[in-house]
Amino acid sequence: MAKLYFYYSSMNAGKSTTLLQSEYNYRERGMHTMILTPQLDTRYGEGSVTSRIGLSQDAYAFNQSENLFEVVKATIKKQPLHCILVDEAQFLTRKQVFELGEVADRLDVPVLCYGLRTDFQGNLFEGSQHLLAWSDNLVEIKTICHCGKKATMVLRLDGAGRVIKQGEQIKIGGNDQYVAVCRKHFKERQTQRQADELPFPE
């Protein structure tokens, strides 16, 4: 029986690298895969999953109104699929997480989702919330804070390296705008007065 998996982490933990390695493992064995990535993530161009270490693979770019069950079902009519991999899964809608569960349950194709758990304010993303609730398997991909502890949170930075505490939940960016930190340093930075704040990192 196929399962729905959620591989979650903070920023810069190697989620895309892990996804691409998993996809390569399937293809190396002669199996067919399908990579899904949200259209709104345009850091490396639409329809591409690219890791920080330079690995890249084409992907199907979906929008938040698309029915992912129907997308996968239509693809299977052209060729069999042995695995679905989803990059930046935090941007899935509740409905799309349900649809991916249907892919595993009704089409019997395993679905591997990779994404952030929380945003720059410490709140769950919609996709992550429902993946945490509905996935068969949850796997944490670990990275570290500048202090050496496990990083579980994300800070958003401005152009001067100072922490941004308010704003829209979704703002696409990389290492120039986000940094992974442990819970202790997340709380310290979130409660620090703007006038006293130093650029990150100290």
Secondary structure by P-SEA (a helix, b strand, c coil): cbbbbbbccccccaaaaaaaaaaaaaaaacccbbbbbbcccccccccccccccbbbbbbbbbcccccaaaaaaaaaaaccccbbbbcccccccaaaaaaaaaaaacccbbbbbbbccccccccccaaaaaaaacccbbbbbcccccccccccbbbbbccccccccccccccccccccbbbbcaaaaaaaaaccccccccccc
